[in-house]
Amino acid sequence: MIGLIQRVAQARVEVGGQVVGRIGHGLLVLVCAEAGDVDAQADKLVAKLLKLRIFSDDAGKMNRSVQDVQGGLLIVSQFTLAADVSGGNRPSFTNAAPPDEGRRLYERVVALARRDHPEVATGEFGAEMQVHLVNDGPVTLPLRF
């Protein structure tokens, strides 16, 4: 399972010109399930993103989590994170989980995040989305479980 975590000042996702998810400061989390991923990997991803200390403390050191700063989470599915471009110029997505399994694991990530964090917004699985963000820092971290 892949997560691309971006610390944001604000972010929103639109589908068909309508905002379907929005947060102020917090984390934009792009999530991709890969073929063979299991529930335990989704669980680890959520546990890590909630405790990841990438927000500044009073001394300016990255020492606070999204929970510490009461930030929001915007969780968006993005199967293209599984792209393989080693064989040419057109990406292959054979490493991505099949759509039904990808949806199930994405929904697990969202459910776990909502269980353990008060502010969780989402995109729409499988939809054409426009993601707008103000990357804070910028801070962008890849996670792979």
C-alpha positions in Angstrom: 0.0 0.0 0.0 1.3 3.4 -1.0 0.5 6.7 0.7 1.7 10.1 -0.5 1.4 12.5 2.4 1.4 16.2 1.9 1.3 18.7 4.7 -1.2 21.4 3.6 -2.4 24.8 4.6 -5.6 23.9 2.9 -6.9 21.4 0.3 -10.1 20.4 -1.5 -11.2 17.9 -4.0 -13.8 18.4 -6.7 -15.8 16.0 -8.8 -17.8 17.5 -11.7 -17.1 21.0 -10.5 -18.6 20.3 -7.0 -16.5 20.2 -3.9 -16.8 16.7 -2.3 -14.1 17.1 0.4 -12.3 20.0 2.0 -9.9 20.7 4.9 -7.9 23.6 6.3 -4.5 22.8 7.7 -3.7 19.2 7.9 -2.7 16.3 5.6 -3.7 15.5 2.1 -3.2 11.7 1.8 -3.1 10.1 -1.7 -3.7 6.4 -1.3 -3.0 3.5 -3.6 -3.6 -0.2 -2.9 -1.3 -2.5 -4.8 -2.0 -6.1 -6.0 -1.7 -8.4 -3.0 -2.1 -5.7 -0.3 -4.0 -6.8 2.8 -5.9 -5.1 5.7 -2.8 -5.0 7.9 -1.1 -2.7 5.4 -4.0 -0.3 5.4 -4.0 -0.4 9.2 -0.3 0.5 9.3 -0.7 3.4 6.9 -3.4 5.0 9.0 -1.5 4.4 12.3 1.6 6.1 10.7 -0.2 9.1 9.2 -1.9 9.9 12.5 1.3 9.8 14.5 3.8 11.1 11.9 5.5 14.2 13.4 5.7 16.6 10.5 4.1 19.7 12.0 6.3 22.3 13.7 6.4 22.8 17.5 7.0 26.1 19.1 10.8 25.9 18.4 10.1 25.3 14.7 11.1 21.6 14.8 9.0 19.0 13.1 7.7 17.4 16.3 3.9 17.4 16.2 1.4 15.1 14.5 -1.8 15.9 12.7 -3.6 14.8 15.9 -1.4 17.1 18.0 -2.3 20.2 15.9 -5.9 19.1 15.4 -5.5 19.2 11.6 -7.8 17.7 9.0 -7.2 14.7 6.8 -8.3 14.7 3.2 -8.0 11.1 1.9 -8.0 10.6 -1.9 -7.7 7.4 -3.9 -5.0 7.5 -6.5 -4.2 4.2 -8.3 -1.6 6.0 -10.5 0.9 5.9 -7.6 1.4 2.2 -8.6 2.6 3.2 -12.1 5.5 1.4 -13.6 7.4 3.4 -16.2 10.5 1.2 -16.5 9.4 -0.4 -19.7 8.7 2.7 -21.8 7.0 6.1 -21.9 3.5 4.9 -21.3 2.8 3.9 -17.6 1.7 0.4 -16.7 -0.7 0.1 -13.9 -0.5 -3.7 -13.5 0.9 -3.2 -9.9 -2.4 -1.6 -8.8 -4.9 -3.7 -7.0 -8.0 -4.7 -9.0 -10.7 -2.0 -8.6 -12.9 -3.9 -6.2 -10.0 -4.7 -3.9 -8.6 -1.1 -4.2 -12.0 0.3 -3.2 -12.3 -2.1 -0.2 -8.8 -1.1 1.1 -9.4 2.6 0.4 -12.7 2.4 2.3 -10.9 0.6 5.1 -8.3 3.5 5.3 -11.1 6.0 5.5 -13.1 4.1 8.1 -10.1 3.6 10.4 -9.1 7.3 10.0 -12.7 8.4 10.9 -12.7 6.1 13.9 -9.5 7.6 15.3 -9.5 11.2 14.0 -12.3 13.8 14.3 -11.9 15.6 10.9 -11.7 13.3 7.8 -12.8 14.3 4.3 -12.5 12.3 1.1 -12.5 12.3 -2.6 -14.7 9.9 -4.6 -13.2 6.5 -5.5 -12.8 5.9 -9.2 -14.0 9.4 -10.2 -12.2 12.0 -12.2 -11.1 14.5 -9.5 -9.5 17.8 -9.4 -7.4 18.2 -6.3 -6.5 21.7 -5.1 -3.9 22.2 -2.4 -1.6 24.6 -0.8 1.4 22.5 0.2 2.8 23.8 3.5 6.6 23.8 3.7 6.5 22.2 1.2 6.4 18.8 3.0 5.7 15.7 0.9 6.5 12.2 2.1 6.0 8.8 0.5 4.9 5.9 2.7 4.9 2.3 1.6 3.7 -0.7 3.6 
